[in-house]
Amino acid sequence: MTTPATPRFRSSAAILFSGNFFESLVAFGAQVVIARYLLPEDYGRFAIMLANTSLVFLFLSLRVSTLIIRRPESELTREVRERYFVAVTLESVAGAVITLAIISSFDRVGILELILVVAIAVGHWVETNRAFYERRMDYGKIVGIDVTAKLASHALAVVLVILGAGGLVLYLREFVISVLRLVGAGATGSLGVERLRWLAPREWRSLVAEARGIWADGILEGGFQRLVILLCGAFGGTQGAGLFFFAHRLALVPNQLLMPVTGRLGANWLSRQEDPDLRRRSFHRLVAAVFAGSAVAVAGAIIIAEPVIPWLFGETWREVVPIFIALGGMILFLTVFEAIKAYCYIEGASRVMLISRLSKFIALGLVFGILYQTDMGPAEGLAFGVSAAFATAFLIGWWLLRSRARAAERT
């Protein structure tokens, strides 16, 4: 069934898909060059530092972008827009200051830490802020900015690594992407700039109450990713963390094409459909289409992994192959789980999302705990655990949503 929002969704999906295809192609090409100049330990140190420096933002962020996207147009008044703008600005500034203060209390703040914290803060502000513009579902401008920023950052990273900059390029790349996205959004008028003011106590209470469920879910989501990296570093050292981080980056390439469609675009589209039955049918079609695409992607990725990865990246990265294959379940279930998340946000099914998120930790712990007792390496064991986690979260989320729908039909 076609709805008024369907043609816009299809055109936006085409723009996002083509933009992400180009981005993924460029990122993959840059990765081929960079990996030949760096060691797993370089990636491991970067991954561990990224996990540690982003912890404050993980707990501080109220996930304002989701609040902006899901808010009905009639309720997005000037007061509400200012409230969201103040919140994300305060999150970004306070997050950077607190993170640097924590780092300085344990050790000296070096150039790498400073670059990464600024990149995270700027990236957080831009990514959240542009949700105001994203509500229009005019993704051409957003994709153009992202493609340009990432193309320039990857090109710079390639040049610098060839010139001998070493692991520094991993940090500079994040910084350049964030800054160029900020400049591009400002130049094209796709930033939402509202009046900065101190919010009244009632406004803070309203904002916290509105964001409470999403905030908890965001902590579980971001905490899972960081937990995996830190566990890999603890059991496998910087080399193990680097191998896992590299394999995880490769495994995300197929998902990068579909992730925007199932994530924020999917939420944007589904939230515009006011009829619950129509929205549910649209959600089912979205999940079916994305699952089929993911199945093809994971089959192809696993088939070519053994011969292609060492050939492209060098023999240094041969150990990535079994880790990448073990992440096949993540490739298959990650994007459809994003669709579950988007639908839960719109339906207000925070309980479903919470249970699904918690099931990821349980599945990860059980599978990794069992495999760690064998001769399997910690990075590969964690990869199987991550695959099991996403499969479990999707299946539980899907079952709970179906049960919720049947219960609603009986009342």
N, C-alpha and C positions, 0 to 999 in steps of 0.2 A: 504494500500500500504506500502510495506517495503522499507526502505531507508538504505543506508550504516550505518547510525547512529543508526538505530532502535535496532539491537541486543545489542549494547553497552548500549543504554538507558535501555533496559529491564534488563540486568544484573546489571547495576548500581542501578536501581529502586529496584530490589530484595535485594541488599546489604543494601541500605538505609532503606528499609521497615523492614527487619529483625533486623538491628541494632537499629532502633527507637522503634521497638516492645519490644526488650529487655530493652532498656533504659526506656521506659514508664513503663514497668512492675516493674523494680527496683525502679524507682522514686515513683511509686504509693505505693509500699510496704513500702518505707521509710516514705512517707507521712502519712500512717496509724499510724505508731509508733509515729512520731513527733507530729502529731495533738493531740494525747492523753496526751501529756505533756505541750502543749502550749494553749493559749487562743486566741480568735479572735483579741484581742487588740495587741498581739505580732505580728501577721501577718499584722495588720493594720499599726502599726508603721514602720515595715519593708517596706511595700508597698509604704507608703508615702515618706519615706526617699529615696527609690530607684527611685521613680518618680522625686524627687527634685534633687538628686545628678547626675542624668544622663541627665539633661537638657542641660548642656554645650555641651556634645557630640552630642546631638540631632541637635544643630544648627551648630556645628563646622564640623561635618563629611560631606565629599563630596560624600559618598557612593562609594568609590573607588572599592570595591569588584564587584559591578555591572558593572563598567567600564571595569574591567579586564575580566570578564566573557563574555561580549558582544563584545569585541574588536576582529575583524578578526585576524587570526594568522599572516597574512602577514603584518599587521600594528602594531603588538606588538613587536616593535623594542627594542633594549637595552635602547635607550633614553627614550622611553615611559615607559618601566618597571621601570627605575630609577625614573621617575617622579611620578609614582604611589607609589613606595616604600617610597619615601621622604614624600609624602603627608600623607600617613597613619601613618608613624612614628611621624611626626609633630603633627598630630591630636591627637594621643594618649598621647604624652607628654604634649602638651599644654592644652589638655582637663583636665588632672589630676591636673596640676598646677593651672589653672584658677578656677576649681571647688573648690579646697581646699582654694584658696584665698577668694572666695566668701563666703564659709562657715565660715572661720575665721573672716570675717568682720562682721558677724552677731552673731556668737557664737564661743565658743571654739571648735576646731577640736578634737573630741573624737576618741576612738579606733574603734567604729562602723563605723563612717564616713570614717576614713582612710582605713579600710578594704574594704568597699564598693567601694570607689573611685579607689583604686588600682585594685580591681577585674574588674571593668568596663573598665578601661584603658587597662589592659592586655588582657581582653577578646576581646575588640574592635580591638586591633592590630592583634591578632592571627586570629580572624574570617575574617578580611579583607585580611590579608597577604596570607592565605592559598588558596585564590582564584587563585593564580598563579598555584598551584599544581592541583587545582580542574579542571582546563581546560582540563586535560588529561582524565577526567571522570573515574579515577581510585579511586573509593570511598572506597575500602576495607581498606586502610590505615587510611583514615580520620575517618571512622566509628569506627575502632578499637581504635583509640585515644580517641574519644568522649565517647565510652562505658566505657573504662577503667577509664577515668577521672571522669565521673559521678557516676560510681559504687563506686569508692573510696571515693568521696565526700559525697555521700548518706550514706555510711557505717559509715564514721566518724561522720556525723551529728546525726545518730541514737545512736551511742555510747555516744556521748557528751550529748545529751538531756536526756538520761537515767541517766547519772551521775549528772545531775542537771545544765547543762549549760544554760538552758532556751532559750530565743529568740536569743541569740548570735549565735546559730547554723545556723540560716537562713542566716546570714552575712558570716560566715565562709564557708558555703557550696559554695556560689558564688565565694569566693576567691580561694578555693581549686580547683574548676573546672577550673578556668581561668589559674592558675599556672600549673596544670597538663597537660592541653591542650598545653600550651607553651612548657613545657619540652618534652612531647610526640612528638610534631611536630618537634622540634629541633633534637631529637634523631633519628627520622625516616627519616629525610631529606625532609620533606614535607613543610618546610618553604622556601619562596622565599626571599633570602637575596641579595640585590643590593647595589650599592655604594651610600653612603650618601653624598649628595652635595647640595649646595644652588641652587635652580632653578632660571633660568633667568626670567626676567619679562615676556617675550613672552611665556615661558612655564607655568607660573602661569595663564596668560590670557587664554591660550589654555585649561588648566585643568579646570578652572572655567567655561569656555564656554561649555565644554563637559559635565560637571556635573550639570549644572544649573537646568535643568528640573528634574533630578533625585533627586537633593538636595531638591528642593521645595517639591517634592512628599514625600521624606523621612521625612521632617519636619511635613507634614500633617499626615503621618502614625504614627510616634512616638509621635507626639503631641496628637493625638486622644487617644492613650493608657494612656498617663499620665494625660490627662484631665479627663478621666473617674475616675481614682483612686483619683485624687485631689477633684473632685466633690463629690465623695462618702465620702471622709474624711470631706469635708466641711459640707455636709448635714447629714451624719450619724455618724460622729466622727470616732475614731480609730476602734471601734467595727464594724461599718458599712463597713469601708474600708477593715477590716480584713475578714469579711464574704464574701464580693464581691471578694476580691483577692483570697480567698480559692476556691470559686465556679468557678472563672475564670480559676484557675490552673487545676481544675478537668475537666472543659469543654474543655481544650486544649489537654487532653490526647488522644482522638480519632484523633484530627487534627495532633498531633505530628507524627503519623504514615504516613500521606500523605503529610504533609507540604513540606518536602525536595523534593518530587517527583514533586509537582506542582510549587515549588519555584525555587531554584537555579539549580537543575537538569533539570527541565523543560526548564528553560531559556538556559542552556548549550546545551541541545539537539536541541531545536527549532532554536537557532542561527546558528547551523551547517547546517541547511537546507536552501540552497540559493534560491530555487524556491519558490516564494511567495505563489502560489496556494497550493503546497504541504505542506508548513509550516502552512497555514491556516487550511487545512484539518487535519493535525496532532494536531493542537491546539484544534479543535473541538472534536476530539476523546479523547484527554486528559481531557477536561472539562467534557465530558459525563461520562467517567469512574470514575473520582474523585467524581462527584456529586452523582453517584449511591452508591459509598462506603460511602460517608458522610451521605446519607439518611438512610442507614442501621444503621450507628453508632448513629445518633441522636435518632432514634426510640428506639434502645436498651437502650441507656443511660437514656432516659426519663422514660421508663418503670421500670427500676430497681432503679431509684434515691430514691424514697420514702422509700423503705425498707432497701436499702443497705447502704446509706450514714450514717445514725445514728448508724447502727449496726457496721460498720467498724471504724468510727472515734469517736464515742461516742455521747452522748446526747447533749454535748456542741455545736455540729455542726448541730443540726437538722434544725436550721434556714437557713442553706445553701441550703436545698432542693428546695424551691421555686425559689431561685436565680439561681441555676443551671438549673432548668427546663426553666426558662425565657431566659437563654442563648442558648437554643436549636437552634435558628436561626443563631447564630454565629457558632455553630458546623457545621451546614448545609452549610453555605455560605462562611466561612472563607477560606477554601482550594481552592474552585473554584475561589474566588476573587484573590488569590495568582497567579493562572494560568493566569487570566486577566492581572495582573500586569506584569508578566514575558513576556507575549506576547506584551504588550504595550511598554516595554523597548526595545524589539528587533525591533519592527516596527517603533519606534520613535514616537509613538502616545502619546506624553506627554499631549496634550490637553485632550484626553479621560481620561487619568489617573487623571489629575487635577480635572476634573468635577466629576469623580467618588469619589475621596477623599473628595471633598467639600460636596458632597451629604451625606456622612456619618455624618458629623457634623450637617447638617440640620435635618436629620432623628433622630439623637440622641436627639437634642434639642427639636424637636417637640414632640416626644414620651415621653421623660422624663418630659417635661414641663406639658403635659396633665396628666400623671399618678401621678405626684407629688401633684396635686390638689386633689387626692383621698386619701383614707386611706392606700394605698400601701406604704411600706417602701422605702426609697431612694435607697437602694442597689438593691432591686427587680425591681424598676422602671428603674434604670440605666441598668440593665441586659436586660430588654425588649428593651430599647433604643439602646443598642449595637447590639442586634439581628436585629432590624429594620435597623440599619445603614449598616451592612454587606449585608443584603438582597438588600437594595436600591442600594448600590455601585455596587454589581454584576450585577443587572438588567440593570442599566444605562450604565455600562461599556460594557456589552454584546450588548446592543442596539446600542450604539455609534460605536462599532467596526463593527457591521453588516452594519450600514449606511455608514461607511467609506469604507468598501469593495465594496459595491454597487456603490458608487461614483467613485471608482477607475476603476471598470469594464466599466463604461460609458465613461471614458476618453480614 
